[in-house]
Amino acid sequence: MPASQTPDRDHPCTRILVVDDHTLFRRGLMALLARDPRVCVIGDAADAGQAQRKAQELQPDLILLDNHLPGVNGVDALPALREAAPKAVVLMLTVSEDENDLAAALRGGASGYLLKTIEGDALTEAIARAMQGDSVIAPEMMGKLVAAYRGAAKSTPNTPLSNGVAANSASVLHSLSPRELDILRGIARGASNKEIAREHGIAETTV
């Protein structure tokens, strides 16, 4: 297993706990993260129980959490992990593109939902954004989030939502900041990133 990085007192880094049951992927992820001086992998775990013990012992700044774990899956482990390490930011890193998993993760307190197809640079950038308080969601999942938003927008208080995506949408949307909701509204009406950036006076990359 790659040696965990040790933070330099003069150059503090984001202390990360990696949770994934696939040993090869976990080791590869740890090696990839070790290349970025902004992050320090301080531990790893292969299941929810081990993750909870490591989180309580190490008190990481951020937990990268797979969903498909043996026994208790990632989204169901969120409450226990957040109790074990209350100050830790949790990012899901999974293969699941299921909108219900996305909704459950955000409901459970995850600060983001990323897919394992993400590039290394994009992952470390997402970690940096999450540590600044941003919600980070894989671009591939945005269409499902927009569908949820549209479903919620068409509903009325007296009309039940018609499907699983819309039923979870209120919880998903509550996890977003006002600015993120403004951007989502722009996406939902078909505006381009450039148009949304101009409207809100922000950079296109921020959108």
Backbone hydrogen bonds, N-H to C=O, Kabsch-Sander energy under -0.5 kcal/mol:
donor,donor_aa,acceptor,acceptor_aa,energy
5,Q,41,V,-0.8
8,D,11,H,-0.8
11,H,8,D,-0.9
14,T,38,R,-3.0
15,R,13,C,-0.6
16,I,14,T,-0.5
16,I,40,C,-3.3
17,L,62,L,-2.2
18,V,16,I,-0.5
18,V,43,G,-2.2
19,V,17,L,-0.5
19,V,64,L,-2.9
20,D,18,V,-0.5
20,D,45,A,-2.3
23,T,21,D,-0.9
26,R,22,H,-2.9
27,R,23,T,-2.7
28,G,24,L,-2.2
29,L,25,F,-2.8
30,M,26,R,-2.3
31,A,27,R,-2.2
32,L,28,G,-2.2
33,L,29,L,-2.6
34,A,30,M,-1.7
35,R,32,L,-1.3
36,D,33,L,-1.8
39,V,36,D,-1.6
40,C,14,T,-3.0
42,I,16,I,-2.4
42,I,40,C,-0.7
43,G,16,I,-1.0
45,A,18,V,-2.3
48,A,70,P,-0.6
51,A,47,D,-2.4
52,Q,48,A,-2.3
53,R,49,G,-1.9
54,K,50,Q,-2.6
55,A,51,A,-2.7
56,Q,52,Q,-2.2
57,E,53,R,-2.1
58,L,54,K,-3.2
59,Q,55,A,-2.1
61,D,15,R,-1.8
62,L,15,R,-2.1
63,I,89,V,-3.0
64,L,17,L,-2.4
65,L,63,I,-0.7
65,L,91,L,-2.9
66,D,19,V,-2.1
66,D,64,L,-0.5
69,L,67,N,-1.7
72,V,70,P,-1.0
73,N,71,G,-0.5
74,G,67,N,-2.8
77,A,73,N,-1.4
78,L,74,G,-0.8
78,L,75,V,-0.6
81,L,77,A,-2.3
82,R,78,L,-2.8
83,E,79,P,-1.7
84,A,80,A,-2.2
85,A,81,L,-2.4
88,A,85,A,-1.8
89,V,61,D,-2.7
91,L,63,I,-2.8
91,L,89,V,-0.5
92,M,112,G,-2.2
93,L,65,L,-2.5
94,T,114,L,-2.3
102,L,98,D,-1.9
103,A,99,E,-2.4
104,A,100,N,-2.5
105,A,101,D,-2.5
106,L,102,L,-2.2
107,R,103,A,-2.5
108,G,104,A,-2.0
109,G,106,L,-1.0
110,A,105,A,-2.5
111,S,90,V,-3.0
112,G,90,V,-0.7
113,Y,136,V,-2.3
114,L,92,M,-2.7
116,K,94,T,-1.7
118,I,115,L,-1.9
123,L,119,E,-2.1
124,T,120,G,-2.2
125,E,121,D,-2.0
126,A,122,A,-2.3
127,I,123,L,-2.3
128,A,124,T,-2.0
129,R,125,E,-2.4
130,A,126,A,-2.6
131,M,127,I,-2.1
132,Q,128,A,-0.8
132,Q,129,R,-0.7
133,G,130,A,-1.5
134,D,129,R,-2.3
136,V,111,S,-1.8
137,I,135,S,-0.5
138,A,113,Y,-2.9
141,M,138,A,-1.9
142,M,138,A,-0.6
142,M,139,P,-1.1
143,G,139,P,-0.5
145,L,141,M,-1.8
146,V,142,M,-2.9
147,A,143,G,-2.3
148,A,144,K,-2.0
149,Y,145,L,-2.3
150,R,146,V,-2.9
151,G,147,A,-2.3
152,A,148,A,-2.3
153,A,149,Y,-2.5
154,K,150,R,-1.7
155,S,151,G,-0.6
155,S,152,A,-0.7
159,T,156,T,-2.1
167,A,163,N,-2.5
168,N,164,G,-1.5
169,S,165,V,-0.6
169,S,166,A,-0.8
170,A,166,A,-0.6
172,V,168,N,-1.9
173,L,169,S,-3.2
174,H,170,A,-2.0
175,S,171,S,-0.7
175,S,172,V,-1.2
176,L,173,L,-1.6
181,L,177,S,-2.3
182,D,178,P,-2.1
183,I,179,R,-2.3
184,L,180,E,-2.4
185,R,181,L,-2.3
186,G,182,D,-1.8
187,I,183,I,-2.3
188,A,184,L,-2.6
189,R,185,R,-1.6
190,G,187,I,-1.5
191,A,186,G,-2.4
196,I,192,S,-2.5
197,A,193,N,-2.5
198,R,194,K,-2.3
199,E,195,E,-2.3
200,H,196,I,-1.9
201,G,197,A,-0.9
202,I,197,A,-2.1
206,T,203,A,-0.6
207,V,203,A,-1.5
